[in-house]
Amino acid sequence: MIIFDCDGVLVDSEILSCETDARLMRTAGHQITTEDIIHRFIGRPKHAIWAELAEERGQPWPLDLLQKADEILLERLRTELKPVRGVVDALQKLDLPRAVASSSGVTKLKLSLEVCGLSDFFGHHIYSAEQVARGKPAPDVFLLAASQLGADPADCLVIEDSAAGVTAARRAGMQALGFTGGRHTWPTHAARLRDAGAIDIITHMEMLPGKLADWQSAA
């Protein structure tokens, strides 16, 4: 069983999301860059990111600022979002049951997959951290996906671009492949994924079918 993260793995959205959040936070007087958010928070639910940064700055965000960030991002997704390079070809070659397990909210998750033409690859096996008690790095959303697939977590392989996601997969009793092919990647990205427990790294989706074959033969 294969479980995919969405943002930065299936759709190239992390750069759009982090740019939008950083810009809105700066309007509220908090000096933070897109790169800061990527390096520190990628893979975690948005509400958790904003809550931690509000605590750091010592005051709450202006009323409705997070809602405004969400609205701007949804519009950017409709007009700018693209699938990760090579992901359609990779998905077409897979013959294993698969699901999506994402930190994104349900609305953003489903919109992203629809805009990029990927929804049909997963059917109803599309799961959001909004559906569980805890987001990544907790294992809850991965365990939900496995249970809905009727799979033992030990038989699942997760494809993740974030240390938080790899950590969540390992806590769920799953193995994880790290992915560094999104536009938000940075020089120490692969090392961070390995440190979190990724068994290997793929830098382009064309590598995925071969890595899955290796994983199946080793199982």
ZIJO-V826326 format. One record per residue. N is the residue number from 1. PSI is psi in whole degrees, 0 to 359 (none if undefined). NEAR is the number of other C-alpha atoms within 10 Angstrom. Layout:
((N & PSI & NEAR) (N & PSI & NEAR))
This chain:
((1 & 136 & 20) (2 & 129 & 20) (3 & 121 & 26) (4 & 134 & 23) (5 & 164 & 27) (6 & 294 & 30) (7 & 121 & 27) (8 & 355 & 24) (9 & 308 & 25) (10 & 319 & 26) (11 & 145 & 24) (12 & 64 & 24) (13 & 344 & 25) (14 & 321 & 24) (15 & 322 & 20) (16 & 316 & 19) (17 & 313 & 23) (18 & 324 & 21) (19 & 315 & 17) (20 & 313 & 18) (21 & 315 & 24) (22 & 318 & 20) (23 & 316 & 16) (24 & 322 & 17) (25 & 322 & 21) (26 & 327 & 12) (27 & 338 & 11) (28 & 8 & 11) (29 & 7 & 10) (30 & 113 & 16) (31 & 105 & 12) (32 & 147 & 15) (33 & 164 & 15) (34 & 317 & 18) (35 & 323 & 17) (36 & 314 & 13) (37 & 318 & 19) (38 & 309 & 20) (39 & 325 & 16) (40 & 328 & 12) (41 & 357 & 19) (42 & 137 & 25) (43 & 347 & 27) (44 & 155 & 21) (45 & 144 & 20) (46 & 318 & 19) (47 & 327 & 12) (48 & 322 & 13) (49 & 310 & 16) (50 & 323 & 17) (51 & 318 & 12) (52 & 320 & 12) (53 & 329 & 17) (54 & 320 & 15) (55 & 320 & 11) (56 & 319 & 11) (57 & 351 & 12) (58 & 15 & 9) (59 & 154 & 9) (60 & 160 & 12) (61 & 152 & 18) (62 & 146 & 10) (63 & 132 & 8) (64 & 8 & 9) (65 & 318 & 15) (66 & 320 & 17) (67 & 319 & 10) (68 & 318 & 14) (69 & 318 & 17) (70 & 318 & 17) (71 & 316 & 12) (72 & 317 & 16) (73 & 317 & 21) (74 & 321 & 19) (75 & 321 & 11) (76 & 323 & 15) (77 & 319 & 21) (78 & 329 & 14) (79 & 339 & 10) (80 & 342 & 13) (81 & 139 & 20) (82 & 153 & 17) (83 & 154 & 22) (84 & 139 & 21) (85 & 126 & 18) (86 & 357 & 15) (87 & 326 & 18) (88 & 313 & 17) (89 & 319 & 12) (90 & 316 & 16) (91 & 324 & 19) (92 & 336 & 10) (93 & 350 & 12) (94 & 137 & 15) (95 & 18 & 10) (96 & 150 & 10) (97 & 143 & 14) (98 & 158 & 23) (99 & 166 & 25) (100 & 135 & 26) (101 & 108 & 28) (102 & 153 & 28) (103 & 348 & 26) (104 & 154 & 23) (105 & 162 & 16) (106 & 314 & 16) (107 & 310 & 11) (108 & 318 & 17) (109 & 310 & 21) (110 & 322 & 17) (111 & 316 & 15) (112 & 315 & 26) (113 & 322 & 23) (114 & 315 & 13) (115 & 323 & 17) (116 & 3 & 18) (117 & 32 & 14) (118 & 352 & 18) (119 & 318 & 18) (120 & 341 & 10) (121 & 341 & 17) (122 & 349 & 16) (123 & 232 & 11) (124 & 4 & 11) (125 & 64 & 19) (126 & 114 & 22) (127 & 140 & 25) (128 & 152 & 26) (129 & 341 & 23) (130 & 341 & 16) (131 & 359 & 14) (132 & 172 & 14) (133 & 325 & 9) (134 & 141 & 14) (135 & 175 & 26) (136 & 140 & 25) (137 & 7 & 22) (138 & 155 & 20) (139 & 1 & 23) (140 & 314 & 22) (141 & 328 & 27) (142 & 321 & 34) (143 & 324 & 23) (144 & 313 & 20) (145 & 315 & 26) (146 & 317 & 25) (147 & 322 & 12) (148 & 334 & 14) (149 & 349 & 17) (150 & 33 & 10) (151 & 146 & 14) (152 & 131 & 13) (153 & 327 & 21) (154 & 343 & 14) (155 & 10 & 14) (156 & 142 & 24) (157 & 129 & 23) (158 & 140 & 27) (159 & 116 & 27) (160 & 146 & 32) (161 & 2 & 33) (162 & 150 & 31) (163 & 323 & 28) (164 & 320 & 22) (165 & 319 & 31) (166 & 317 & 32) (167 & 316 & 24) (168 & 318 & 27) (169 & 314 & 32) (170 & 321 & 22) (171 & 335 & 17) (172 & 356 & 21) (173 & 23 & 18) (174 & 156 & 22) (175 & 159 & 22) (176 & 139 & 29) (177 & 131 & 24) (178 & 145 & 28) (179 & 130 & 25) (180 & 31 & 22) (181 & 4 & 19) (182 & 167 & 23) (183 & 347 & 14) (184 & 5 & 20) (185 & 158 & 20) (186 & 169 & 12) (187 & 324 & 8) (188 & 14 & 9) (189 & 307 & 18) (190 & 318 & 22) (191 & 321 & 14) (192 & 321 & 18) (193 & 318 & 26) (194 & 318 & 17) (195 & 328 & 12) (196 & 346 & 20) (197 & 9 & 19) (198 & 137 & 27) (199 & 339 & 15) (200 & 172 & 14) (201 & 137 & 23) (202 & 136 & 18) (203 & 352 & 14) (204 & 144 & 17) (205 & 341 & 22) (206 & 343 & 17) (207 & 343 & 13) (208 & 311 & 22) (209 & 320 & 17) (210 & 318 & 12) (211 & 324 & 15) (212 & 321 & 16) (213 & 319 & 12) (214 & 317 & 11) (215 & 318 & 14) (216 & 321 & 12) (217 & 333 & 8) (218 & 344 & 7) (219 & none & 8))
